[in-house]
Amino acid sequence: MMIELQNVGFAYNNKHTVFSNLNLYIDRGDIVSIVGNSGCGKTTLLNLIAGVLLPSKGEIKKSNKNIAYLMQDVTLLPYRTAWENTFLACELRGIPVDNIQKQAAKEILDLFNIETEALNKFPKELSGGMKQRIGLLQTLLTDASLFLLDEPFNAIDINALNSIKLYIWEYLIKSNKTMIFITHNIDQALLLSDRILIMRSPTELLEIKPTKEYCSLSPDERIDTSEYKKLFFEIVENLKYEK
């Protein structure tokens, strides 16, 4: 077990109920995506798992507290270059930034389509997609056991996105890391996840679970399968659900 939510409830200011009696079990090595309509509580759920928010009722169990959280608004310090910001999360966690860390970052730069010129720029000079890539790189370098990502692929162009998704998938599979990410994009959910959670109501997380054969395929291989098409339409239909 990596994470378990038992009858979790949450209400803002004890008035606006977001969740009631929510249950969820996530095991080590799971790659989980969360989809749902705007305002259904996806980010709130991630904040509860991260410990940013505390549940109003119920219990959240975590077997490992080595968690890296990439929020929707990427944190980059304005007075540091993109390269210096790359190691911000490591520094905040007390991880030594040595030659090994720097070499690891350099090896990922090409895969993330981050040019050397961009690394010398300050955040205000970077595009939204470049900031997002730096944020992703920053998060992955922590080598956490659990990655929580809120809309991690926003504003990233399609050419860079394909190689980024493949790198993340291979990294998670090889290292048996756990990842939970929020996305509004069904393609991203299906190409990366082995479990897709659809938020349908304050008490219900509907799970779409692909076959083991499908999950063993890389993101590039999944898109041309009949199962991909079947799952895509199943998710679309369930997102139309209102209670």
N, C-alpha and C positions, 0 to 999 in steps of 0.2 A: 504493500500500500504506500502510495506517495501522498495522496490527499483524500480525505473523506469528509463530506458535509453531512451532518445528521440533523434533520428537522430544522434547518437554518431559516431564520426569519430576519428581515431587516426593514426598518422604516426610517425615513429621514425625519428628524425632529419628532420621532414617535407618532407621526401623523400619516405621512404618505407611505403606504406599504408598497415595497418593491418586491419582496419575497416573503413567502409563508410556507413553512414546512418543506423546504427544498432539500433533496437528498442527491448526493453525487459521490461516486467512487472513481478515483483515478489511480492507476497503477504506474509503477516505474517503467519508463520507456514508452508510455502512451504519447501519441501526438494528437491533440484534441483541438478542434476548432469550434468556436461558438458563433452561430449566426442567429439573426433575429431582426425584427423591424426596429426602426429608430425609437429610442426611449424605452425599450423593454427591459433594460437593466443589465446589459452585457458588461459594461464597464464597472458597474457597481459590484457584480459578481467577481470580477477580476480583482477589484480593490479589497474585497472580503478575503479572498484566497491569499492575497499578498500581505494582509494584515494592516493595510492602510485604513480600512474600516473594520469595526467590530460588529458581530451579529447582535441583533436585538434579542434573539432567542436561538436555542440550539447550539451545536458545537462544530468547530472546524478542526480536524486533526491533520497534522502534517508530520510525516516521518523524517523529513529533512528540511531544515530552514535555510539551506544554501540556495536562495532564490534571486534571480535577476529579473527586474520588471522594466520593460520598455513601455512607457506611457504613450498615449496618442500624440501629445505634444512633446517632441524630443527635447531632452535637456542638453543644451550646448552652452558653454560659458562664452559670453560675447567677446571677452578679452583674450581668448585663446584661439589659436588656429585650429583648423579641422584636424590636423595630425595630433595636436596636443589634446584636443577634446576626445580623440579616439580612446585614450587611456583613462578618461575621467572616472568611469565606473570602477575600474580596477583600483584606482587611487582611493576612492571613497570606501572601498571594501578592505583596504589595507593590503592589497595584492601588489608585491614588488613589480615595478615596470622595468624589467631587465631586457637584455638583448634577445632572450627567448620570446618574450611577449612582443617585442618590436618586429622580430622576424615573422612571427605568426601573423601579425597584422599585415605585413607586406605581402605575404603569400595570398591573403584574402583580397587585397586591393584590386587586383586584376579581375578576379571573379565577380567582384561587386561593381566593376567598371568605374572605379574611382581613379582619376588621373592624378599624377604627381602635382600638377599645377593647382588642383583643387585643395590639396592638403595644406597649402600655404595660405589659403584664404581664411578670413574670419567668417563666423556664422552669417552675418548680415550680407555677405557677398555670395553666399551659396544658394542654390535653388532649393525648393522644398524637397525634391527627390534626392538631392545630394545630402541634405541634412538627415533625411530618413536613413540613407545608407550608412552614414557615419554613426547614427544612433544604433542601428542593427549591429554593426561591427563592434561598437563599444560594448554592447550587451553580450555578444557571443564570446568576447575575449575574457570575460569573467569566469568562463568554464563552470557556470553554476550547474546544480543538479536539476533545477526546475526553472524553465524560462516562461515568463508571462509576457505576452506581447499584445498590445492594443492597436489594431489596425497597422501592423508593421510594414505593409507594402504600399502605403499611401504615396501617391505622387511619383512612384518609381517607374521609369519608362520600361516598355515591354522588353527591350533588348537586354537591359540589366536584370530585369525581374526573373527571367527564365533561369539564368545562371545562379542567381541568388537563391531561388527556391530549391534548385538541385543541390547546391552546396549545403544549405541548412538541412535538407532531408538526409543527405549522406552523413553529415556530422551527427545528427541525432541518432540515426540507426547504428552507426559504428560505436558511439560512446554510450548508447542506452540512456540518453538523456530524456527528460520529460518536457513537453512543451504544450502550453495552452495558449491559443491565440484567437483574438476576435477578428472577424472579417465580415464585410458586407458583400464580398465577392464569392459567389458559390464555386467558381472555378478554383480559386485559391484553396478553399476548404477541401474540395475533392482531390486536388492534386497533391496536397501535403499531408492530410490527416488520415489516421486510421480510425478515428471516431469523430462524428459530427454531431454537435448538440444544437438543437433548435429551441430557442426560448419562446414558448407559446403562451405562458400565463405565469402569474406570480408563484405558482406551485408546481409547474410542469416544465421539465426539460426533456424533450423528445429526442431520443438517440437514434441516429442513422449509422449503422455499422457495416462498412463494406466487408467483403469476403477477405480471407487471409491471402488468397491468390492476388486479389486486387492490391492489397496493402503491400505486397512484396514487390510490386512494380515501382519503378522510379516515376517521378512526376511526368517526365517526357513520354513514358510508355502508357500511362494511365488514360490520357486524353482520347486515345483512339479506340478504347474498348467499349463494348456494348454496356458493360456495367456502369461506366462513367455516365453515359447518356441516361440510363435508367435512374441512377441516383440523383442526377441533376434535376430531372423532372419531379422526382419524389420530394426533394427539398423545396422546389418552387411551390408545389401544391401545399406543403405543410406551412410554408411562410404566409400563405393566404388565409390560414386558419385564424379565427378570432374567437375569444371566449368572453 
